[in-house]
């Protein structure tokens, strides 16, 4: 037992010396290639085995021949181990370089394509994460490009919509100033109409800028959905009568919701005005509220018009900033901000705005969470 303990101590001592030397080497070479680190680890293993073996052989007073035999055997094992470590290190480094090149293309704006050659489990996991990140960034770039295109269109449309009434206002002002207006009262009424129109556009731009900046401040309070709808219908009734459109608001229950009354009234007003403008005379605009099918704590408020439907390829863009749709759905006034404002306000209420085609027209749906029981 004593002999075994001595052998273990001698072997441990030799191995510890080799291990400490290897740890120092790894620290000094920690910024070098992983191939170098693998070689050092293999060298430490071989050296520890060799040092322990020679220490035990010396302690056991082996003959010179036996000591030589042991040394040759350990040396052959060391050569194989070091060669294997070098091959493994080169293989890992090659796979790492392939992954680095793929990541470089990904960083230059392309999509990440994982190397086809086999890799270690860690490199494979890293490839999957890079591929997932690449997909997210690609989607983000597409959204950014779409947003930038939408903003450019908005600037162009706003510039046109502002230039036209301003030119008219200037012409009417010059006519009044020069005394050339045959009917000054009519000019005054027209100026007032154009100023109201411009004021509405500026208000929409200001509201949209607050939404995009995250500065929309809500003051939610508990109120009945029925009251909200009734107020919105009352506000839209004059426009509906003027255009010969019937407003229908039956079946709206007094469901309690926790919303900002002012902002939600704006949402309903925008939807109703939009629906009335795109519904022909003698048509019907219906507003209804039903329980959400995918959520037990939400209600779906819908506005259905008789516009004839929206092209399927445009449905995804309806709520985009500045979108006006086809010429048939483009009103003579308006910058295409109303539906973008609707979506921004609804999402600020933790809701969702959607649109889909129905027979004869389209239906805008606003999903809102219901208020908790009092």
C-alpha positions as CSV (number, residue, x, y, z in Angstrom):
1,X,0.0,0.0,0.0
2,X,2.9,2.3,0.8
3,X,4.5,1.6,-2.5
4,X,1.4,2.5,-4.4
5,X,1.0,5.7,-2.4
6,X,4.6,6.7,-3.3
7,X,4.0,5.9,-6.9
8,X,0.9,8.0,-6.9
9,X,2.7,10.9,-5.2
10,X,5.6,10.8,-7.7
11,X,3.2,10.7,-10.6
12,X,1.1,13.5,-9.2
13,X,4.1,15.7,-8.7
14,X,5.4,15.2,-12.2
15,X,1.9,15.8,-13.7
16,X,1.4,18.9,-11.6
17,X,4.6,20.5,-12.8
18,X,3.6,19.8,-16.4
19,X,0.1,21.1,-15.7
20,X,1.3,24.4,-14.2
21,X,3.7,25.0,-17.1
22,X,0.8,24.3,-19.5
23,X,-1.5,26.7,-17.7
24,X,1.1,29.4,-17.9
25,X,1.5,28.7,-21.6
26,X,-2.2,28.9,-22.2
27,X,-2.4,32.2,-20.4
28,X,0.4,33.7,-22.5
29,X,-1.1,32.3,-25.7
30,X,-4.8,33.0,-24.9
31,X,-5.1,35.5,-27.8
32,X,-3.7,33.1,-30.4
33,X,-5.5,30.7,-32.6
34,X,-7.6,27.9,-31.1
35,X,-5.3,25.5,-32.9
36,X,-2.4,26.7,-30.7
37,X,-4.5,26.2,-27.6
38,X,-5.5,22.6,-28.7
39,X,-1.8,21.9,-29.3
40,X,-0.8,23.2,-25.9
41,X,-3.5,21.1,-24.2
42,X,-2.3,18.0,-26.0
43,X,1.3,18.8,-25.1
44,X,0.4,19.3,-21.5
45,X,-1.4,15.9,-21.4
46,X,1.6,14.2,-23.0
47,X,4.1,16.0,-20.9
48,X,2.2,15.2,-17.7
49,X,2.0,11.6,-18.6
50,X,5.7,11.5,-19.5
51,X,6.8,13.4,-16.4
52,X,4.7,11.2,-14.1
53,X,6.0,8.0,-15.8
54,X,9.7,9.0,-15.7
55,X,9.4,10.1,-12.1
56,X,7.9,6.8,-11.1
57,X,10.5,4.9,-13.2
58,X,13.3,6.8,-11.5
59,X,11.9,6.2,-8.1
60,X,11.5,2.4,-8.8
61,X,15.2,2.3,-9.9
62,X,14.4,0.6,-13.2
63,X,17.2,-0.6,-15.3
64,X,18.5,1.6,-18.2
65,X,16.9,-0.7,-20.7
66,X,13.5,-0.7,-19.1
67,X,13.7,3.1,-18.6
68,X,14.5,3.4,-22.3
69,X,11.6,1.2,-23.3
70,X,9.2,3.2,-21.2
71,X,10.5,6.5,-22.7
72,X,10.2,5.2,-26.2
73,X,6.6,4.0,-25.6
74,X,5.6,7.4,-24.1
75,X,7.4,9.3,-26.8
76,X,5.5,7.4,-29.6
77,X,2.2,8.1,-27.8
78,X,3.2,11.8,-27.5
79,X,3.9,12.0,-31.3
80,X,0.5,10.5,-32.1
81,X,-1.3,12.7,-29.6
82,X,0.4,15.9,-30.8
83,X,-0.2,15.1,-34.5
84,X,-3.9,14.4,-33.7
85,X,-4.1,17.7,-31.8
86,X,-2.6,19.6,-34.8
87,X,-5.0,18.0,-37.2
88,X,-8.0,18.7,-35.0
89,X,-6.8,22.3,-34.5
90,X,-6.5,22.9,-38.2
91,X,-9.9,21.4,-38.8
92,X,-11.6,23.6,-36.2
93,X,-9.7,26.7,-37.5
94,X,-10.8,26.0,-41.1
95,X,-14.4,25.7,-40.0
96,X,-14.1,28.9,-38.0
97,X,-12.7,30.8,-41.0
98,X,-15.5,29.6,-43.2
99,X,-18.0,30.8,-40.6
100,X,-16.2,34.1,-40.3
101,X,-16.3,34.6,-44.1
102,X,-20.0,33.8,-44.1
103,X,-20.6,36.3,-41.3
104,X,-18.6,38.9,-43.2
105,X,-20.9,38.7,-46.2
106,X,-23.8,38.9,-43.7
107,X,-22.3,42.1,-42.2
108,X,-21.9,43.7,-45.7
109,X,-25.7,43.6,-46.1
110,X,-26.2,40.2,-47.6
111,X,-28.0,37.2,-46.1
112,X,-26.1,34.7,-43.9
113,X,-25.5,31.3,-45.5
114,X,-24.1,28.7,-43.1
115,X,-21.1,26.7,-44.5
116,X,-22.1,23.4,-45.9
117,X,-19.1,21.5,-44.4
118,X,-19.6,19.8,-41.0
119,X,-18.7,21.7,-37.9
120,X,-18.6,21.2,-34.2
121,X,-21.8,21.4,-32.1
122,X,-20.8,24.9,-30.9
123,X,-20.1,26.3,-34.4
124,X,-23.3,24.7,-35.7
125,X,-25.2,26.4,-32.9
126,X,-23.5,29.7,-33.7
127,X,-24.4,29.3,-37.4
128,X,-28.1,28.8,-36.5
129,X,-28.1,31.9,-34.3
130,X,-26.5,33.9,-37.1
131,X,-29.0,32.6,-39.6
132,X,-31.9,33.6,-37.3
133,X,-30.3,37.0,-36.7
134,X,-29.8,37.4,-40.5
135,X,-33.5,36.7,-41.1
136,X,-34.6,39.2,-38.5
137,X,-32.3,41.9,-39.9
138,X,-33.5,41.2,-43.4
139,X,-37.1,41.6,-42.4
140,X,-36.1,44.8,-40.5
141,X,-34.4,46.1,-43.6
142,X,-37.4,45.4,-45.7
143,X,-39.7,47.2,-43.2
144,X,-37.2,50.1,-43.1
145,X,-37.2,50.3,-46.9
146,X,-41.0,50.2,-47.0
147,X,-41.2,52.9,-44.3
148,X,-38.8,55.1,-46.2
149,X,-40.7,54.6,-49.4
150,X,-43.9,55.5,-47.6
151,X,-42.3,58.6,-46.1
152,X,-41.1,59.7,-49.5
153,X,-44.5,59.3,-51.0
154,X,-46.0,61.1,-48.0
155,X,-43.7,64.1,-48.5
156,X,-44.5,64.2,-52.2
157,X,-48.2,64.0,-51.6
158,X,-48.2,66.5,-48.7
159,X,-46.2,68.9,-50.8
160,X,-48.7,68.6,-53.6
161,X,-51.7,68.9,-51.3
162,X,-50.3,71.9,-49.6
163,X,-49.2,73.7,-52.8
164,X,-52.6,73.4,-54.5
165,X,-54.7,75.2,-51.8
166,X,-51.9,77.7,-51.1
167,X,-51.9,78.7,-54.7
168,X,-55.6,79.1,-54.7
169,X,-55.5,81.1,-51.5
170,X,-52.9,83.4,-52.9
171,X,-54.9,83.9,-56.1
172,X,-58.1,84.7,-54.2
173,X,-56.2,87.0,-51.8
174,X,-54.7,88.9,-54.7
175,X,-58.1,89.2,-56.4
176,X,-59.6,90.6,-53.2
177,X,-56.6,92.9,-52.7
178,X,-56.9,94.3,-56.3
179,X,-60.7,94.6,-56.1
180,X,-61.1,92.1,-59.0
181,X,-63.3,89.7,-57.1
182,X,-66.8,89.7,-58.5
183,X,-68.3,88.0,-55.4
184,X,-66.0,88.8,-52.4
185,X,-68.3,86.9,-50.0
186,X,-67.9,83.7,-52.0
187,X,-64.1,84.2,-52.0
188,X,-64.2,84.6,-48.3
189,X,-66.1,81.4,-47.8
190,X,-63.8,79.6,-50.1
191,X,-60.7,80.9,-48.2
192,X,-62.3,79.7,-45.0
193,X,-62.9,76.3,-46.5
194,X,-59.3,76.0,-47.7
195,X,-57.9,77.2,-44.4
196,X,-60.0,74.6,-42.5
197,X,-58.7,71.9,-44.9
198,X,-55.1,73.0,-44.4
199,X,-55.7,73.1,-40.6
200,X,-57.0,69.5,-40.7
201,X,-53.9,68.3,-42.6
202,X,-51.6,70.0,-40.2
203,X,-53.5,68.5,-37.3
204,X,-53.2,65.0,-38.8
205,X,-49.5,65.5,-39.4
206,X,-49.0,66.6,-35.8
207,X,-51.0,63.7,-34.4
208,X,-49.0,61.2,-36.6
209,X,-45.7,62.7,-35.5
210,X,-46.7,62.2,-31.9
211,X,-47.6,58.6,-32.5
212,X,-44.3,57.8,-34.4
213,X,-42.3,59.6,-31.6
214,X,-44.0,57.6,-28.9
215,X,-45.3,60.8,-27.4
216,X,-49.0,60.0,-27.6
217,X,-50.3,60.6,-24.1
218,X,-53.5,58.6,-23.2
219,X,-55.9,59.4,-20.4
220,X,-58.0,56.2,-20.3
221,X,-61.2,56.0,-18.4
222,X,-64.0,53.5,-18.1
223,X,-66.8,54.1,-20.6
224,X,-69.4,52.3,-22.6
225,X,-68.7,51.2,-26.1
226,X,-72.3,52.1,-27.0
227,X,-71.7,55.7,-25.9
228,X,-68.6,55.9,-28.0
229,X,-70.4,54.6,-31.1
230,X,-73.4,56.8,-30.6
231,X,-71.2,59.9,-30.3
232,X,-69.2,58.9,-33.5
233,X,-72.5,58.3,-35.4
234,X,-73.8,61.7,-34.4
235,X,-70.7,63.4,-35.6
236,X,-70.7,61.6,-39.0
237,X,-74.4,61.9,-39.6
238,X,-74.2,65.3,-41.4
239,X,-71.6,64.1,-43.9
240,X,-73.6,60.9,-44.5
241,X,-76.8,62.9,-45.2
242,X,-74.9,65.2,-47.6
243,X,-73.7,62.2,-49.6
244,X,-76.9,60.2,-49.3
245,X,-75.3,57.3,-47.3
246,X,-77.3,55.4,-44.7
247,X,-75.6,55.0,-41.3
248,X,-76.5,51.8,-39.4
249,X,-75.3,51.2,-35.8
250,X,-77.5,48.5,-34.5
251,X,-76.4,45.7,-32.2
252,X,-73.8,47.6,-30.3
253,X,-73.9,46.5,-26.7
254,X,-73.0,48.6,-23.7
255,X,-69.6,46.8,-23.3
256,X,-67.3,48.6,-20.9
257,X,-63.9,49.5,-22.2
258,X,-60.9,51.4,-20.7
259,X,-59.9,53.9,-23.4
260,X,-59.1,57.5,-24.0
261,X,-62.5,58.9,-25.1
262,X,-61.1,61.7,-27.1
263,X,-58.6,59.6,-29.1
264,X,-61.0,56.7,-29.6
265,X,-63.7,59.1,-30.9
266,X,-61.1,60.2,-33.4
267,X,-60.5,56.6,-34.4
268,X,-64.2,56.0,-35.0
269,X,-64.6,59.3,-36.8
270,X,-61.8,58.6,-39.2
271,X,-63.2,55.1,-40.0
272,X,-66.7,56.4,-40.5
273,X,-65.6,59.4,-42.6
274,X,-63.4,57.2,-44.7
275,X,-66.3,54.7,-45.2
276,X,-68.8,57.4,-46.1
277,X,-66.5,59.0,-48.7
278,X,-65.9,55.7,-50.4
279,X,-69.5,54.5,-50.4
280,X,-71.8,55.5,-53.3
281,X,-75.0,57.3,-52.8
282,X,-77.8,55.2,-51.4
283,X,-75.2,52.9,-50.0
284,X,-74.9,51.8,-46.3
285,X,-72.2,52.1,-43.8
286,X,-72.7,49.8,-40.8
287,X,-70.9,49.8,-37.5
288,X,-71.2,46.8,-35.1
289,X,-69.4,45.3,-32.1
290,X,-69.0,41.6,-31.4
291,X,-66.9,39.6,-28.9
292,X,-63.5,38.7,-30.2
293,X,-63.1,35.0,-31.2
294,X,-59.4,34.7,-30.4
295,X,-59.6,36.6,-27.0
296,X,-62.1,36.3,-24.2
297,X,-61.3,39.8,-22.9
298,X,-61.6,41.8,-26.1
299,X,-64.3,43.2,-28.3
300,X,-64.2,43.8,-32.1
301,X,-65.6,47.1,-33.3
302,X,-66.2,47.0,-37.1
303,X,-67.1,49.5,-39.8
304,X,-68.4,48.1,-43.1
305,X,-68.7,50.2,-46.2
306,X,-69.8,49.7,-49.8
307,X,-66.6,50.8,-51.6
308,X,-66.6,47.7,-53.8
309,X,-63.5,46.2,-52.1
310,X,-59.8,46.8,-52.0
311,X,-57.4,44.9,-54.3
312,X,-55.9,42.0,-52.4
313,X,-52.3,43.2,-53.0
314,X,-53.1,46.5,-51.3
315,X,-54.8,45.2,-48.2
316,X,-51.4,45.0,-46.4
317,X,-50.7,48.6,-47.1
318,X,-54.0,50.2,-46.1
319,X,-52.8,51.4,-42.7
320,X,-49.4,52.6,-44.0
321,X,-48.6,56.3,-43.7
322,X,-49.5,58.2,-46.8
323,X,-51.3,55.2,-48.5
324,X,-54.2,56.3,-50.7
325,X,-54.9,53.3,-52.7
326,X,-56.2,53.3,-56.3
327,X,-57.5,56.4,-58.0
328,X,-61.1,55.2,-57.3
329,X,-60.4,55.3,-53.6
330,X,-58.4,58.5,-53.6
331,X,-60.4,61.4,-52.1
332,X,-60.0,64.8,-53.5
333,X,-58.8,65.9,-50.1
334,X,-56.7,64.1,-47.6
335,X,-53.1,63.1,-47.2
336,X,-53.6,59.4,-46.5
337,X,-53.0,59.9,-42.8
338,X,-56.3,59.0,-41.3
339,X,-55.9,55.2,-41.3
340,X,-52.3,55.4,-40.1
341,X,-53.5,57.5,-37.2
342,X,-56.2,54.9,-36.5
343,X,-53.7,52.1,-36.3
344,X,-51.3,54.2,-34.1
345,X,-54.0,55.1,-31.6
346,X,-55.5,51.6,-31.4
347,X,-52.1,50.0,-30.9
348,X,-51.4,52.5,-28.1
349,X,-54.5,51.1,-26.4
350,X,-53.0,47.5,-26.7
351,X,-55.5,46.8,-29.5
352,X,-55.2,45.8,-33.2
353,X,-56.5,47.3,-36.4
354,X,-57.4,45.1,-39.4
355,X,-59.2,45.3,-42.7
356,X,-60.7,42.6,-45.0
357,X,-62.9,42.5,-48.0
358,X,-66.6,41.6,-47.7
359,X,-69.2,41.3,-50.4
360,X,-69.7,44.7,-51.9
361,X,-67.1,46.5,-49.9
362,X,-64.6,46.2,-47.1
363,X,-64.7,45.9,-43.3
364,X,-62.3,47.7,-40.9
365,X,-62.1,46.0,-37.6
366,X,-60.7,47.5,-34.3
367,X,-60.0,45.0,-31.5
368,X,-60.0,46.5,-28.1
369,X,-59.5,44.9,-24.7
370,X,-62.6,45.2,-22.5
371,X,-62.4,46.8,-19.1
372,X,-62.0,44.7,-16.0
373,X,-65.2,44.2,-13.9
374,X,-65.8,47.1,-11.6
